[in-house]
């Protein structure tokens, strides 16, 4: 929901850094791989109940996630780069929540499972829409120049970062935050399905 607004503010400095990184010989995929490694380290810190360290590492992961796109825009956008970027996002989101389940399984496991299940809904609705948007040549640059179509929703990257930060700051309330955020994710999934119904039902029927 807030990603488009956030993009207008964070893209200019990221693009400047990305331009310098390309001149220094850095490649976008290398930034992506580093970001994934940092994200897994964040989940490990959460599992060890080092919540502030986990939150800070997750923030670094998110910065690198934005930087890889900036580097790509100043060099070359590739399908594989877009692929590993989005796979990395969903894997890290799931790892991060799984870290809370490992930290306190008796308190957090069911809520963590529900939230990861909710991510399946948002992830599949996001990617399925992107596939058919590409088929119909539907494009947008509202979230910056991307390798695939980005459909918005109530729970996007900005909201996920905020929810994860709250979990780290108030780990005793992880389950409550996870249940609430998971429910919001399902609202996002339903609204994306409604958007798909409006966009894709005028073609040949299956």
C-alpha positions in Angstrom: 0.0 0.0 0.0 2.8 2.4 0.9 5.4 1.1 -1.6 4.7 3.6 -4.4 5.0 6.5 -1.9 8.2 5.0 -0.4 9.7 4.5 -3.8 9.5 8.1 -4.8 11.6 8.9 -1.7 14.2 6.1 -1.6 14.8 5.6 -5.3 16.8 8.8 -5.9 19.5 8.1 -3.3 19.5 4.4 -4.2 20.0 5.3 -7.9 22.9 7.5 -7.0 24.6 4.7 -5.1 23.7 2.2 -7.8 25.4 4.4 -10.4 28.6 4.5 -8.3 28.4 0.8 -7.7 28.3 0.1 -11.4 31.3 2.3 -12.0 33.1 0.3 -9.3 32.4 -2.9 -11.2 29.6 -4.3 -8.9 27.0 -6.5 -10.4 23.4 -6.6 -9.5 23.2 -10.3 -8.9 26.1 -10.2 -6.5 24.2 -7.6 -4.4 21.1 -9.9 -4.5 23.1 -12.9 -3.3 24.7 -10.8 -0.5 21.3 -9.6 0.5 19.9 -13.1 0.8 22.9 -14.2 2.9 22.3 -11.2 5.2 18.6 -12.1 5.4 19.3 -15.6 6.4 21.7 -14.3 9.1 18.8 -12.1 10.3 16.5 -15.2 10.7 19.3 -17.0 12.5 19.6 -14.1 15.0 15.9 -14.2 15.6 16.0 -17.9 16.2 18.7 -17.2 18.9 16.4 -14.5 20.3 18.9 -11.7 19.4 15.9 -9.7 18.2 17.5 -6.2 17.7 20.4 -7.8 15.8 17.9 -9.7 13.7 16.0 -6.5 13.0 19.1 -4.5 12.0 20.3 -7.3 9.7 16.8 -7.5 8.1 17.0 -3.7 7.5 20.4 -4.3 5.7 18.8 -7.0 3.7 16.0 -4.6 2.6 18.6 -1.9 1.6 20.5 -4.4 -0.5 17.2 -5.6 -2.0 16.6 -2.0 -3.2 20.2 -1.5 -4.2 20.4 -4.5 -6.5 17.6 -3.0 -8.6 19.4 0.3 -8.8 22.5 -1.4 -9.9 20.6 -3.3 -12.6 18.9 -0.1 -13.9 22.4 1.5 -14.4 23.7 -1.6 -16.1 21.2 -4.1 -17.5 17.8 -5.4 -16.3 17.7 -9.2 -16.9 15.0 -11.8 -16.5 17.2 -13.9 -14.2 18.0 -10.9 -12.1 14.3 -10.2 -11.6 13.7 -13.9 -10.9 16.3 -14.3 -8.1 15.3 -10.9 -6.6 11.7 -11.9 -6.1 12.6 -15.5 -5.0 15.0 -14.0 -2.5 12.3 -11.7 -1.1 9.8 -14.5 -0.4 12.4 -16.9 0.9 13.7 -14.3 3.4 10.2 -13.3 4.5 9.5 -17.0 5.3 12.9 -17.6 7.0 12.4 -14.5 9.2 9.0 -15.7 10.5 10.4 -19.2 10.9 13.1 -17.8 13.1 10.4 -16.7 15.6 8.9 -20.2 15.5 12.3 -21.6 16.4 12.9 -19.1 19.1 9.8 -19.9 21.1 7.9 -22.8 19.4 5.3 -23.3 22.2 4.2 -19.6 21.9 4.9 -18.8 18.2 4.7 -21.9 16.0 1.0 -21.8 15.1 1.0 -18.1 14.5 4.2 -18.4 12.4 2.6 -21.2 10.3 -0.5 -19.1 9.7 1.6 -16.1 8.6 3.8 -18.2 6.3 0.5 -19.7 4.9 -0.7 -16.1 4.3 2.5 -15.3 2.4 1.6 -18.2 0.1 -1.6 -16.3 -0.7 0.1 -13.0 -1.3 3.0 -14.5 -3.2 0.9 -16.6 -5.5 -1.6 -13.9 -6.3 1.3 -11.5 -7.0 3.2 -13.8 -9.3 0.1 -15.2 -11.1 -1.0 -11.6 -11.9 2.4 -10.8 -13.2 2.4 -13.8 -15.5 -0.9 -12.8 -17.1 0.0 -9.1 -17.1 3.0 -10.0 -19.2 0.9 -12.1 -21.5 -1.4 -9.2 -22.1 1.4 -6.6 -22.2 0.1 -4.7 -19.2 2.9 -2.5 -17.8 3.4 0.1 -15.1 6.4 2.0 -13.7 4.7 3.2 -10.6 7.1 1.2 -8.5 10.1 1.9 -10.7 11.4 0.1 -13.8 11.1 -3.6 -13.0 11.6 -7.0 -14.8 8.0 -8.0 -14.1 4.6 -6.3 -13.4 4.1 -5.3 -9.8 0.5 -5.4 -8.5 0.0 -3.5 -5.3 -2.1 -4.4 -2.2 -2.8 -3.7 1.4 0.4 -5.6 2.6 3.4 -4.8 0.4 7.1 -4.6 1.3 6.8 -1.4 3.4 4.1 -2.9 5.6 6.0 -6.2 5.9 9.1 -4.3 7.1 7.0 -2.4 9.7 5.4 -5.6 10.9 8.7 -7.4 11.2 10.2 -4.5 13.1 7.3 -4.6 15.6 7.9 -8.3 16.1 11.5 -7.6 16.9 10.8 -4.7 19.2 8.0 -6.6 21.0 8.8 -10.3 20.6 6.3 -11.3 23.3 3.6 -10.0 21.1 4.8 -11.9 18.0 1.8 -14.2 17.8 -0.7 -11.3 18.0 1.1 -9.3 15.3 1.4 -12.4 13.1 -2.3 -13.2 13.3 -3.2 -9.6 12.5 -0.7 -9.2 9.7 -1.6 -12.6 8.3 -5.3 -11.6 8.2 -4.3 -8.4 6.3 -2.3 -10.6 3.9 -5.5 -12.5 3.1 -7.3 -9.3 2.4 -4.6 -8.4 -0.1 -4.9 -11.9 -1.7 -8.7 -11.4 -2.1 -8.4 -7.9 -3.5 -5.8 -9.1 -6.0 -8.1 -11.8 -7.1 -10.8 -9.2 -7.6 -8.4 -7.1 -9.7 -7.5 -10.2 -11.8 -11.2 -10.8 -12.4 -11.6 -7.3 -13.7 -8.5 -7.5 -15.8 -8.5 -11.0 -17.3 -12.0 -12.2 -17.7 -12.5 -10.7 -21.2 -10.3 -13.2 -22.9 -10.9 -16.9 -23.9 -12.4 -19.0 -21.2 -10.4 -21.9 -19.8 
